[in-house]
Amino acid sequence: MITSIDFQNLTEDLKSYVLLNNGQHVAERTYGIYSIQLYAVYGFFVEVYYLPGSDEIDQIVAVNSSEILDLYLDNINITDIYM
């Protein structure tokens, strides 16, 4: 298992590999020109910045701020929990 700091120090290719094999998609949001996907992996969160239309990843960043996570709250569906 790796920490968010270890993850951030990986190459972009290794970050993608870790997310593909161990990450769980949590939510998404739009910011400017980006479609940003939020993943949970190894007890921390990671944002993946996509350029829509090209399906290219611009950056992959470990999230260390609850302020960033707050941006996703309106997009997370929890209705299954209460049914």
C-alpha positions in Angstrom: 0.0 0.0 0.0 1.2 3.5 -0.7 0.5 6.9 0.8 -0.8 10.0 -1.1 2.7 11.4 -1.0 4.1 8.2 -2.5 1.4 8.3 -5.2 2.0 11.9 -6.1 5.7 11.1 -6.7 4.9 8.4 -9.3 5.0 9.0 -13.0 1.7 9.7 -14.8 1.8 6.2 -16.3 2.2 4.5 -12.9 -0.5 6.7 -11.4 -2.9 5.6 -14.2 -1.9 2.0 -13.6 -2.6 2.2 -9.8 -6.0 3.8 -10.4 -7.0 1.3 -13.1 -6.1 -1.7 -10.9 -6.9 -0.4 -7.4 -9.0 2.7 -7.7 -12.8 3.1 -7.1 -14.6 5.8 -9.1 -16.5 8.0 -6.6 -17.8 11.1 -8.4 -17.2 13.6 -11.2 -17.4 17.3 -11.7 -16.7 19.9 -14.4 -14.3 22.7 -14.0 -13.5 25.1 -16.8 -12.5 22.9 -19.8 -12.0 19.8 -17.6 -14.0 16.8 -16.7 -12.6 15.8 -13.3 -13.1 12.3 -12.0 -12.7 11.5 -8.3 -11.3 8.1 -7.3 -10.6 6.5 -3.9 -7.5 4.4 -3.7 -5.6 3.1 -0.6 -7.4 5.4 1.8 -7.0 8.7 0.0 -8.6 10.4 -3.0 -7.3 11.3 -6.4 -8.6 13.7 -9.1 -8.1 12.9 -12.7 -8.4 15.9 -15.1 -9.7 14.8 -18.5 -9.9 17.0 -21.6 -13.4 16.2 -23.0 -13.6 15.2 -26.6 -10.0 14.0 -26.7 -10.2 11.5 -23.7 -6.7 12.7 -22.8 -5.6 12.9 -19.2 -4.1 16.3 -18.4 -3.1 15.6 -14.9 -3.6 13.2 -12.0 -3.4 14.7 -8.5 -3.8 13.2 -5.0 -6.3 15.3 -3.0 -5.3 16.4 0.5 -8.0 19.0 1.1 -11.5 18.5 2.4 -12.4 21.8 0.5 -11.8 19.9 -2.8 -13.9 17.0 -1.6 -16.8 19.4 -0.7 -17.0 20.2 -4.4 -18.3 16.7 -5.1 -21.0 16.5 -2.4 -23.9 17.6 -4.6 -22.9 15.0 -7.2 -22.9 11.9 -4.9 -26.1 9.9 -4.9 -26.8 8.2 -1.6 -30.4 7.3 -2.1 -29.5 3.5 -2.2 -28.4 3.8 1.4 -31.9 4.8 2.6 -33.9 2.3 0.6 
